[in-house]
Amino acid sequence: MIAADGSGAVAGAGGVLAGTDAAVAGGEPMIKSYQFSAKASATTVPGAYQSAVQFGPLIVQSTATTAAPLSALMLGRPDDFHVHLRDGAGLASVVPFTARQFGRALVMPNLKPPVTSVAMAAGYRDRILQALPAGSTFEPLMTLYLTDRTAVDEVARVAESGFVKAFKYYPAGATTNSDSGVTALKNVYPVLDAMQRHGVVLCIHGEVTDPATDVFDREAIFVEHSLAQVVRDFPALKVVVEHITTREAADFVSAAPPNVGATITPQHLLYNRTSIFTGGIRPHFYCLPILKRETHRQALLAAATSGSPKFFLGTDSAPHSRNNKETCCGAAGCFTSHAAIELYAEAFDAAGALDRLDAFASRFGAEFYGLPRNAGTVTLQRDTWTPPEEFAFGDETIVPLTQGRTLAWKLQ
């Protein structure tokens, strides 16, 4: 976890990460350099920083000094461009957290059965609106689940709907409720072509699903092969690489044309794979794509704080009941909606980049999706507090990523 020093300043990732590197020991592939055009790498940390960041047992040191810490931070009301709200009683339990923190959220479609049509999305949207607290102005933005059987005609209905903003590409078997996902990219080429023509966004879960591929390598291999193929074959298609976790993904997106962007989660900015095993197996740190090496976490922090409009907020908050996480075959997903903007503030504070949090959280995502900025503001106070150890989730409970943590920022 991130620890503050006595002055209230916290450490940054520190240093510059090159666009190319040698192969990394421990089963991770060689870092690739992507050159769509001559652009600065997103993995250059803006500024240097003195102090230390602690993640589990790991301390990262860096150099230089910082100004006196801010005591409060005002942001435009942010958006979450990747969230799982579930359905039924679970939906009613978790949607108030997202509605309190964000003006809008892009809601993932991997329900059972998945949301595969505009008509199904309209029904799901109605259930979300009905579950909101009285007086809430929160707006759910909907997505459709892309399958091998998605009809080309559905793309026009999405473009005309006004409330469905994207299709979500899940490789079959990649994550929770992804069994209906795409089995081969070529199967959806006619749909991708229609999306390109209608200006509909493609959101991608970027992992290969070959069981012979190491779980820590699946994103990097997807980026090199499948993502590069999509961007090459559909040059006008707007693509968001969801919840990126690797330096390879950050470098690819940074070098790609302006129609390619990425979301980054709080857990991938704050933690690395060691955190999953600190003091035993920590199931509430387990998500897909899985947490990676510290070098990747640093690259993501550098990308998020770079000021590049290609990178924006998407929590991938994914609630699962305690019983489904703390079991012999636990579900993948971290629940962060209760304190999402606070966690991002800690990460940006750690990089000495609080002045760039507003654009990352409140502007870049809206601009990518062609939306106006939200009206109103939110205020974060530098104030230590400890979130609850668990929350109601229908008749069960969920354990948040922040279990046992004291946070340094608090949403007012």
TABELGI-V599213 format. One record per helix or strand of 3 or more residues. SS is the DSSP state (H for helix, E for strand). FROM is the first residue (numbers start at 1). TO is the last residue. Records with the same first field share a line. If there is no record, write none. Layout:
SS: FROM-TO + FROM-TO
This chain:
E: 51-55 + 58-62 + 72-76 + 79-84 + 104-107 + 139-146 + 164-171 + 201-205 + 239-241 + 260-264 + 311-313 + 377-385 + 391-393 + 396-398 + 407-411
H: 88-101 + 118-131 + 153-161 + 185-198 + 218-233 + 247-255 + 266-270 + 273-277 + 283-285 + 294-304 + 322-325 + 337-350 + 354-368
